Amino acid sequence: MKLFFKLLFIVIILEIVIGISCTYIIQESSSRFLVNLSNLIIIFLSFPIYLIDKTYPFYAVGSEGFGFMLVFINVTLQTLALYAFIRIVTKNKN
C-alpha cells in the first residue's frame, strides 16, 4: 500500500507540472508543432476519463468541485494501472 501512495503522489505532481507546462505552451507558443504536441500530451494525461467525454477532466463544464473530483478519479485510475503493472512485472521477475 505504501507503493500505491508513493505512486499516487508522484503521478499527481507530474500531472500538475506537465498540465501547467502544456497549457502555457498552448497559450504562448506560435509553433503549430508545439501546440499539437501539447494537445496530445493533455489527451494522454486525461486518458481514462477522456473515454467518457472528450472535455473531461481538464475542460469539464461544472463546478470546481466537480472538476477536482474528475481529476482525482483520473489520477487514481492512472495510479491503479501503474501499480498493477509494477506488481505484475515484479511478480513475474521472481
TIRO-2110 file (N, C-alpha, C; in Angstrom, 1 decimal):
// TIRO-2110
0.8, -1.2, 0.0, N, 1, A
0.0, 0.0, 0.0, CA, 1, A
0.9, 1.3, 0.0, C, 1, A
2.1, 1.2, 0.6, N, 2, A
3.0, 2.3, 0.6, CA, 2, A
3.3, 2.7, -0.8, C, 2, A
3.6, 1.7, -1.6, N, 3, A
4.0, 1.9, -3.0, CA, 3, A
2.8, 2.6, -3.8, C, 3, A
1.6, 2.2, -3.5, N, 4, A
0.5, 2.9, -4.2, CA, 4, A
0.4, 4.4, -3.8, C, 4, A
0.6, 4.7, -2.6, N, 5, A
0.5, 6.1, -2.2, CA, 5, A
1.7, 6.9, -2.7, C, 5, A
2.9, 6.3, -2.8, N, 6, A
4.0, 7.0, -3.4, CA, 6, A
3.8, 7.2, -4.8, C, 6, A
3.3, 6.2, -5.5, N, 7, A
3.0, 6.4, -6.9, CA, 7, A
1.9, 7.5, -7.1, C, 7, A
0.9, 7.5, -6.3, N, 8, A
-0.2, 8.5, -6.4, CA, 8, A
0.4, 9.9, -6.2, C, 8, A
1.3, 10.1, -5.3, N, 9, A
1.9, 11.4, -5.0, CA, 9, A
2.7, 11.8, -6.3, C, 9, A
3.5, 10.9, -6.8, N, 10, A
4.3, 11.1, -8.0, CA, 10, A
3.5, 11.5, -9.2, C, 10, A
2.4, 10.7, -9.4, N, 11, A
1.5, 11.0, -10.6, CA, 11, A
0.8, 12.3, -10.4, C, 11, A
0.4, 12.7, -9.2, N, 12, A
-0.2, 14.0, -9.0, CA, 12, A
0.7, 15.1, -9.3, C, 12, A
2.0, 15.0, -8.8, N, 13, A
2.9, 16.1, -9.1, CA, 13, A
3.3, 16.2, -10.5, C, 13, A
3.5, 15.0, -11.2, N, 14, A
3.8, 15.0, -12.6, CA, 14, A
2.7, 15.6, -13.4, C, 14, A
1.4, 15.2, -13.1, N, 15, A
0.3, 15.7, -13.8, CA, 15, A
0.1, 17.2, -13.7, C, 15, A
0.4, 17.8, -12.5, N, 16, A
0.3, 19.2, -12.3, CA, 16, A
1.3, 19.9, -13.1, C, 16, A
2.6, 19.5, -13.0, N, 17, A
3.7, 20.1, -13.7, CA, 17, A
3.5, 20.0, -15.2, C, 17, A
3.2, 18.9, -15.7, N, 18, A
3.0, 18.7, -17.2, CA, 18, A
1.8, 19.4, -17.7, C, 18, A
0.7, 19.4, -16.9, N, 19, A
-0.5, 20.1, -17.3, CA, 19, A
-0.3, 21.6, -17.4, C, 19, A
0.3, 22.2, -16.4, N, 20, A
0.6, 23.6, -16.4, CA, 20, A
1.5, 24.0, -17.6, C, 20, A
2.6, 23.2, -17.8, N, 21, A
3.5, 23.4, -18.9, CA, 21, A
2.8, 23.4, -20.2, C, 21, A
2.0, 22.4, -20.4, N, 22, A
1.3, 22.2, -21.7, CA, 22, A
0.3, 23.4, -21.9, C, 22, A
-0.4, 23.8, -20.9, N, 23, A
-1.3, 24.9, -21.0, CA, 23, A
-0.6, 26.2, -21.3, C, 23, A
0.6, 26.4, -20.7, N, 24, A
1.4, 27.6, -21.0, CA, 24, A
1.9, 27.5, -22.5, C, 24, A
2.3, 26.4, -22.9, N, 25, A
2.8, 26.3, -24.3, CA, 25, A
1.6, 26.5, -25.3, C, 25, A
0.5, 26.0, -25.0, N, 26, A
-0.7, 26.2, -25.9, CA, 26, A
-1.0, 27.6, -26.0, C, 26, A
-1.0, 28.4, -24.8, N, 27, A
-1.4, 29.8, -24.8, CA, 27, A
-0.3, 30.7, -25.4, C, 27, A
1.0, 30.4, -25.2, N, 28, A
2.0, 31.3, -25.6, CA, 28, A
2.8, 31.0, -26.8, C, 28, A
2.7, 29.8, -27.3, N, 29, A
3.5, 29.4, -28.5, CA, 29, A
2.8, 29.7, -29.8, C, 29, A
3.6, 30.1, -30.8, N, 30, A
3.1, 30.3, -32.1, CA, 30, A
3.5, 29.1, -33.0, C, 30, A
4.3, 28.2, -32.4, N, 31, A
4.7, 27.0, -33.2, CA, 31, A
3.5, 26.0, -33.2, C, 31, A
3.1, 25.6, -34.4, N, 32, A
2.0, 24.7, -34.6, CA, 32, A
2.4, 23.3, -34.0, C, 32, A
3.6, 22.9, -34.2, N, 33, A
4.1, 21.6, -33.8, CA, 33, A
4.0, 21.5, -32.2, C, 33, A
4.4, 22.6, -31.5, N, 34, A
4.4, 22.5, -30.1, CA, 34, A
3.0, 22.5, -29.5, C, 34, A
2.1, 23.3, -30.2, N, 35, A
0.7, 23.3, -29.8, CA, 35, A
0.1, 21.9, -30.0, C, 35, A
0.3, 21.3, -31.1, N, 36, A
-0.2, 20.0, -31.4, CA, 36, A
0.3, 18.9, -30.4, C, 36, A
1.6, 19.0, -30.1, N, 37, A
2.3, 18.1, -29.2, CA, 37, A
1.7, 18.3, -27.8, C, 37, A
1.5, 19.5, -27.4, N, 38, A
0.9, 19.8, -26.1, CA, 38, A
-0.5, 19.3, -26.0, C, 38, A
-1.3, 19.4, -27.1, N, 39, A
-2.7, 18.9, -27.1, CA, 39, A
-2.7, 17.4, -26.9, C, 39, A
-1.7, 16.7, -27.6, N, 40, A
-1.6, 15.2, -27.4, CA, 40, A
-1.2, 14.8, -26.0, C, 40, A
-0.4, 15.6, -25.4, N, 41, A
0.1, 15.3, -24.0, CA, 41, A
-1.1, 15.5, -23.1, C, 41, A
-1.9, 16.5, -23.3, N, 42, A
-3.1, 16.7, -22.4, CA, 42, A
-4.1, 15.6, -22.6, C, 42, A
-4.3, 15.1, -23.8, N, 43, A
-5.2, 14.0, -24.1, CA, 43, A
-4.6, 12.7, -23.4, C, 43, A
-3.3, 12.5, -23.4, N, 44, A
-2.7, 11.4, -22.8, CA, 44, A
-2.9, 11.5, -21.2, C, 44, A
-2.7, 12.6, -20.7, N, 45, A
-2.9, 12.8, -19.2, CA, 45, A
-4.3, 12.6, -18.8, C, 45, A
-5.3, 12.8, -19.6, N, 46, A
-6.7, 12.7, -19.3, CA, 46, A
-7.3, 11.4, -19.8, C, 46, A
-6.5, 10.4, -20.1, N, 47, A
-6.9, 9.3, -20.9, CA, 47, A
-8.1, 8.4, -20.3, C, 47, A
-8.0, 7.9, -19.1, N, 48, A
-9.2, 7.1, -18.7, CA, 48, A
-10.5, 7.8, -18.7, C, 48, A
-10.5, 9.0, -18.2, N, 49, A
-11.8, 9.8, -18.2, CA, 49, A
-12.1, 10.3, -19.6, C, 49, A
-11.1, 10.5, -20.4, N, 50, A
-11.3, 11.0, -21.8, CA, 50, A
-12.2, 10.1, -22.6, C, 50, A
-12.3, 8.8, -22.3, N, 51, A
-13.1, 7.9, -23.0, CA, 51, A
-14.6, 8.2, -22.7, C, 51, A
-14.9, 8.8, -21.6, N, 52, A
-16.3, 9.1, -21.3, CA, 52, A
-16.8, 10.3, -22.0, C, 52, A
-16.0, 11.4, -21.9, N, 53, A
-16.3, 12.6, -22.6, CA, 53, A
-15.0, 13.3, -22.9, C, 53, A
-14.9, 13.9, -24.1, N, 54, A
-13.6, 14.5, -24.6, CA, 54, A
-13.2, 15.7, -23.8, C, 54, A
-14.2, 16.3, -23.0, N, 55, A
-13.8, 17.5, -22.3, CA, 55, A
-13.4, 17.2, -20.9, C, 55, A
-13.5, 15.9, -20.4, N, 56, A
-13.1, 15.5, -19.1, CA, 56, A
-11.6, 15.3, -19.0, C, 56, A
-10.9, 15.4, -17.9, N, 57, A
-11.3, 16.1, -16.7, CA, 57, A
-10.9, 17.6, -16.7, C, 57, A
-10.1, 18.0, -17.6, N, 58, A
-9.5, 19.3, -17.5, CA, 58, A
-10.4, 20.4, -18.0, C, 58, A
-11.3, 20.1, -19.0, N, 59, A
-12.1, 21.2, -19.6, CA, 59, A
-13.6, 20.9, -19.3, C, 59, A
-13.9, 20.2, -18.2, N, 60, A
-15.3, 19.9, -17.8, CA, 60, A
-16.1, 21.1, -17.5, C, 60, A
-17.3, 21.0, -17.9, N, 61, A
-18.3, 22.1, -17.6, CA, 61, A
-18.9, 21.8, -16.2, C, 61, A
-18.9, 22.7, -15.3, N, 62, A
-19.5, 22.4, -14.0, CA, 62, A
-18.7, 23.2, -12.9, C, 62, A
-19.0, 22.8, -11.7, N, 63, A
-18.3, 23.5, -10.6, CA, 63, A
-16.9, 23.1, -10.4, C, 63, A
-16.1, 23.8, -9.6, N, 64, A
-14.7, 23.5, -9.4, CA, 64, A
-14.6, 22.2, -8.6, C, 64, A
-15.6, 21.9, -7.7, N, 65, A
-15.5, 20.6, -7.0, CA, 65, A
-15.7, 19.4, -8.0, C, 65, A
-16.6, 19.6, -8.9, N, 66, A
-16.8, 18.5, -9.9, CA, 66, A
-15.5, 18.3, -10.7, C, 66, A
-14.8, 19.4, -11.1, N, 67, A
-13.6, 19.3, -11.9, CA, 67, A
-12.5, 18.6, -11.1, C, 67, A
-12.4, 19.0, -9.8, N, 68, A
-11.4, 18.4, -8.9, CA, 68, A
-11.6, 16.9, -8.7, C, 68, A
-12.9, 16.6, -8.6, N, 69, A
-13.3, 15.2, -8.4, CA, 69, A
-12.9, 14.4, -9.7, C, 69, A
-13.2, 14.9, -10.9, N, 70, A
-12.8, 14.2, -12.1, CA, 70, A
-11.3, 14.0, -12.2, C, 70, A
-10.5, 15.1, -11.8, N, 71, A
-9.1, 15.0, -11.9, CA, 71, A
-8.6, 13.9, -10.9, C, 71, A
-9.2, 13.9, -9.7, N, 72, A
-8.8, 12.9, -8.7, CA, 72, A
-9.1, 11.5, -9.1, C, 72, A
-10.3, 11.3, -9.7, N, 73, A
-10.6, 10.0, -10.2, CA, 73, A
-9.7, 9.6, -11.3, C, 73, A
-9.4, 10.5, -12.2, N, 74, A
-8.4, 10.2, -13.3, CA, 74, A
-7.1, 9.8, -12.8, C, 74, A
-6.5, 10.6, -11.9, N, 75, A
-5.2, 10.3, -11.3, CA, 75, A
-5.2, 9.0, -10.6, C, 75, A
-6.3, 8.7, -9.8, N, 76, A
-6.4, 7.4, -9.1, CA, 76, A
-6.4, 6.2, -10.1, C, 76, A
-7.1, 6.4, -11.2, N, 77, A
-7.2, 5.3, -12.2, CA, 77, A
-5.8, 5.1, -12.8, C, 77, A
-5.2, 6.2, -13.1, N, 78, A
-3.8, 6.1, -13.7, CA, 78, A
-2.8, 5.4, -12.7, C, 78, A
-2.9, 5.8, -11.5, N, 79, A
-2.1, 5.2, -10.5, CA, 79, A
-2.4, 3.7, -10.3, C, 79, A
-3.7, 3.3, -10.3, N, 80, A
-4.0, 1.9, -10.1, CA, 80, A
-3.4, 1.1, -11.3, C, 80, A
-3.5, 1.6, -12.5, N, 81, A
-3.0, 0.9, -13.7, CA, 81, A
-1.4, 0.8, -13.5, C, 81, A
-0.8, 1.9, -13.1, N, 82, A
0.7, 1.8, -12.9, CA, 82, A
1.1, 0.9, -11.8, C, 82, A
0.3, 0.9, -10.7, N, 83, A
0.6, 0.0, -9.6, CA, 83, A
0.4, -1.5, -10.0, C, 83, A
-0.7, -1.8, -10.7, N, 84, A
-0.9, -3.1, -11.2, CA, 84, A
0.2, -3.6, -12.1, C, 84, A
0.6, -2.7, -13.0, N, 85, A
1.7, -3.1, -13.9, CA, 85, A
3.0, -3.4, -13.2, C, 85, A
3.3, -2.6, -12.2, N, 86, A
4.5, -2.8, -11.4, CA, 86, A
4.4, -4.1, -10.6, C, 86, A
3.3, -4.4, -10.0, N, 87, A
3.1, -5.6, -9.3, CA, 87, A
3.2, -6.8, -10.2, C, 87, A
2.7, -6.8, -11.4, N, 88, A
2.7, -7.9, -12.3, CA, 88, A
4.2, -8.1, -12.8, C, 88, A
4.9, -7.0, -13.1, N, 89, A
6.3, -7.2, -13.6, CA, 89, A
7.2, -7.7, -12.5, C, 89, A
7.0, -7.2, -11.2, N, 90, A
7.9, -7.7, -10.2, CA, 90, A
7.5, -9.1, -9.8, C, 90, A
6.3, -9.5, -9.9, N, 91, A
5.9, -10.8, -9.6, CA, 91, A
6.4, -11.8, -10.6, C, 91, A
6.4, -11.4, -11.9, N, 92, A
7.0, -12.3, -12.9, CA, 92, A
8.5, -12.4, -12.8, C, 92, A
9.2, -11.4, -12.3, N, 93, A
10.6, -11.5, -12.2, CA, 93, A
11.0, -12.5, -11.2, C, 93, A
10.3, -12.6, -10.1, N, 94, A
10.6, -13.6, -9.0, CA, 94, A
10.1, -14.9, -9.4, C, 94, A
END
